[in-house]
C-alpha cells in the first residue's frame, strides 16, 4: 500500500466515524422528539380534563345555589305559616 492509499483509507475511516456519530445523534434527537410529542399529548389531555372539571364545578355551583334558594323559599314559607297561626 502506498501512502496515498493509506491516507485515503484514513479519510474514509474518519468519514465513517463521523457518519456513526451523526447517526447516534440523530437517534438521540428522534428519542427526544418522541418524548416531547408524548409530553405535549399528555399536556393536551390534562388541559381537556381541566376544562371538563371546571365545567362540572360550575354546574355543581349552580346546583348548589338552586338548592340554597329552594331552602330559603321553604324557610320563608315556614315563617309565613307560623305568622298566620299566631
Protein Blocks (a to p, Z undefined) as FASTA:
>chain_A
ZZklmmmmmmmmmmmmmmmmmmmmmmmmmmmmmmmmmmmmmmmmmmmmmmmmmmmmmmmm
mmmmmmmmmmmmmmmmmmmmmmmmZZ
